[in-house]
Amino acid sequence: MRFTSLVIELIRARPRLIVWIAVLLQAAMWLFVALVFYRSPPGNLATLLAFGREYEVGTDLGPPLPVWLADIAYRAAGGHMFGIYVLAELCEIATLVTLYHLARAVVGTQQAVLAVLLTMTALAFSSAALDFGPLVLARPLWALLLLHSWQIIGQRRGNAWFAWSIEVALLLLTTPAAIFLLLLVVVFAVSTAGGRRTLRALDPLFALIVVAVLALPYAVWLMRAETLVRPALPQLSELSARALHAVWLFGGLVLGAAAIPVLTILNIGWFAGTNEDAPIIYRPPVEPLARNFVYFFALAPVLGGVLASGLLGLDVVVGGAGVVLVMSGLAVVVTAGDLIAMRRARMLRMVWAAAIVAPALGVVLAVLLLPWTGANEIATSMPARAISDFFDESFARRTNHRLRAVAGETQLASLITLHSGRPHLFIDAEPARTPWTTQTKFSETGGVVVWRASDTAGTPPPEILARFPGLVPEVPRAFEWLVTGRQQLLRIGWAIVRPKGT
């Protein structure tokens, strides 16, 4: 016993404790990175919040649930991005804990820990940790749906139907890829004897009624917005390019999950010493239906998502990498056998820890070092609070009115809408995207128009002048990055559209 790793003994004796320690430490690490090195939201999170402020049933960003939850979390945190980051990490924790419960039902408690630890490495590299949105929220919902699907099909627990129906409805309100994911569940149920037996009962009918009631408002919006159109299939001349794109997406998934085969290879007998007495992680035998369930939902979302994305020319895999790879760790554990020997445990721990820490360390190094190369800008280094405060206060001083709307460059305008006053976002280049305001209404209530200044005079771009004739630019305002390095200061050109009657 004294020569056995403490971690291995904890996996044997307290598996749930190991899972919670691992997922909470990872969440704390990312929250620390966000609070210290993020001065503005990552990705399109600021635009998501600007849309969430309006509480529309549907927008061009997709179903409403992620947008609404983002705004609720932002308000609950007192107008601080910390609330959104906590929400994103709660989604990550819920995904991994749900996966643990599913893996425990398939391979037992001890090997379930290994499945979670392997999956953590795949999610760390393949999906964003703090960029909350449909791809992040879909992960725990998909994991919960898989858990209750197994309870219904494999364990014949009829009381799981109600939770299953709620999760289906929430998934439909989260991502357009929900139809694809639900189709996979139906295919598996129809193709197995246990699934067909389950579908003969009345419970599926009641579940569909619950789903229809919850998803009805968004379905009505889709029909009224006329967004339900048949996807454009590629021409014959485009098939080779689309196939290459699909291969590229598949390669990205393989690269994101690369830590799993690395850890697997390091644990085979070739690398173990001749005198090493490796500890064993045991499981009860896996029944054939459970094995088929794990393999199907580990492979079908990846292959189907890559194929669909390639045909449609999408930039990301349908459903997101974090969704399609969520069963990858469990599939490897099921393949490994009933007895898994943990050889060279110290090296395995070091490689696993490096795989978890590497993405966060990469973010920190990019923020600190890239500005000194004079290369691309780091969007999270923009001083969002200083930008929003300046334009809100400038508009109030000039017009004696509260800032009600912001237009111009969408990225900059979205940062200004994060101010405590929460002005409306107006995408003047595509007014249909922001139906809560129009060009006429913007002219009546007034607002600020912003753009990247290319000269010291702050001359507006021609397209902005065409949409706002008579615009009088102000002196550009310069802001410092979190780390300026060799970069130029962030210069924002701006102009005020005064409210009518002032």
Stockholm file with secondary structure:
# STOCKHOLM 1.0

chainA/1-502         MRFTSLVIELIRARPRLIVWIAVLLQAAMWLFVALVFYRSPPGNLATLLAFGREYEVGTDLGPPLPVWLADIAYRAAGGHMFGIYVLAELCEIATLVTLYHLARAVVGTQQAVLAVLLTMTALAFSSAALDFGPLVLARPLWALLLLHSWQIIGQRRGNAWFAWSIEVALLLLTTPAAIFLLLLVVVFAVSTAGGRRTLRALDPLFALIVVAVLALPYAVWLMRAETLVRPALPQLSELSARALHAVWLFGGLVLGAAAIPVLTILNIGWFAGTNEDAPIIYRPPVEPLARNFVYFFALAPVLGGVLASGLLGLDVVVGGAGVVLVMSGLAVVVTAGDLIAMRRARMLRMVWAAAIVAPALGVVLAVLLLPWTGANEIATSMPARAISDFFDESFARRTNHRLRAVAGETQLASLITLHSGRPHLFIDAEPARTPWTTQTKFSETGGVVVWRASDTAGTPPPEILARFPGLVPEVPRAFEWLVTGRQQLLRIGWAIVRPKGT
#=GR chainA/1-502 SS CTTSCHHHHHHHHCHHHHHHHHHHHHHHHHHHHHHHHCSSCSTTHHHHHHHHTTTCSCBTTBCSHHHHHHHHHHHHTTSCTHHHHHHHHHHHHHHHHHHHHHHHHHHHHHHHHHHHHHHHHHHHHHSCSSCCSHHHHHHHHHHHHHHHHHHHHTSCCGGGHHHHHHHHHHHHTTCTTHHHHHHHHHHHHHHSHHHHHHHTSSHHHHHHHHHHHHHHHHHHHHHHHTCCCCCCCCCGGGHHHHHHHHHHHHHHHHHHTTHHHHHHHHTSGGGSCTTCCCCEEECCCCCHHHHHHHHHHHHHHHHHHHHHHHHHTCSSCTTCHHHHTTTHHHHHHHHHCSEEECCSHHHHHHHHHHHHHHHHHHHHHHHHHHHHHTCSCCGGGSCHHHHHHHHHHHHHHHHSSCCCEEEESHHHHHHHTTSTTCCEECCTTSGGGCTTCCHHHHHHHCEEEEEECCSTTCCCCHHHHHHSTTCCBCCCEEECCSSCTTSCCEEEEEEEECCTTC
#=GC SS_cons         CTTSCHHHHHHHHCHHHHHHHHHHHHHHHHHHHHHHHCSSCSTTHHHHHHHHTTTCSCBTTBCSHHHHHHHHHHHHTTSCTHHHHHHHHHHHHHHHHHHHHHHHHHHHHHHHHHHHHHHHHHHHHHSCSSCCSHHHHHHHHHHHHHHHHHHHHTSCCGGGHHHHHHHHHHHHTTCTTHHHHHHHHHHHHHHSHHHHHHHTSSHHHHHHHHHHHHHHHHHHHHHHHTCCCCCCCCCGGGHHHHHHHHHHHHHHHHHHTTHHHHHHHHTSGGGSCTTCCCCEEECCCCCHHHHHHHHHHHHHHHHHHHHHHHHHTCSSCTTCHHHHTTTHHHHHHHHHCSEEECCSHHHHHHHHHHHHHHHHHHHHHHHHHHHHHTCSCCGGGSCHHHHHHHHHHHHHHHHSSCCCEEEESHHHHHHHTTSTTCCEECCTTSGGGCTTCCHHHHHHHCEEEEEECCSTTCCCCHHHHHHSTTCCBCCCEEECCSSCTTSCCEEEEEEEECCTTC
//
